[in-house]
Amino acid sequence: MRNLSLKQLHAVAAIARLGTMTRAAQELNVTPAALTARIKGLEDEIGLLLFDRTHAGLKPTDAGRELLWAIDSIGTVLETCTERLRTLRGGQGGRVSLGVVSTAKYFAPRIVGGFARTHPGIEIDLVVGNRGATVESLRDYRVDLALMGRPPRDFPIAAESFGPHPLVVIAAPDHRFAKRRGLTRAELAEEPFLVREYGSGTRTVFEEFMTGLLIRRARIGIDSGSNETIKQTVMAGLGVALISGHTVAAEVADGRLVLLDVEGLPIRRDWFSVRRADKVLSPAGQAFWDFLVQEGAAWLPDLPDPAG
């Protein structure tokens, strides 16, 4: 029944309900001849009669009743679709694909949880990756929007900051500088540094912060794509690291790491909500964007003061 149309289905339903071609044609605002031709075409397509001609009017055959069942099913599906579309238009339903740089994965679920409390019908797909992967997902329209600390500049984007992003230097609790205040960059340069991989936002900030100081390559013990690797290595007393404060809030609060008090730190950056400039967000996506910009900062972790 590849040529089956909604007009034919409406015709079958009207005839079954009203019992005559004439009354059905009046309701559908067509001539009886046109309606008869419409039903005849459908019967030829199916290869079965749809109505028996009885003294009480036209009555559906078994084939006609099968079509009526299909019509009821289609009606239910269309009603459901209409309701879902109404929900989507109101920003209370739908799905949002959210790209999250690995540094933001420590708080992104808290933001999503806060959003879900007021928008329970919207599903959020979290796609976590390093900065390069997240930017590519944004570029290729694989995510609707992304959370990151440094928006890309090589393609048109729209971005709004939603909260502070402090970068700090961490050390083991028994580090020789753990209780010192006012450390200089020169003193810090004497320590073995553990740094993120090239291309990461944290690596870029580290290089900017230590500009002009000689950091011997041998003192940069690990070139890691993982914040977890860096944190565990620092806890083991193998070096210090410049890292996002939001990735270490739990460890600092538990006393497993300390923040060093260094002149010029913490470095204040911002977290951004980013989307392609030509990306038109769905009502659900716009609702999440608005929530993030207006309330995202409230869900960021707090950090204690350095050096106690």
Disulfide bonds with the S-S distance in Angstrom:
none
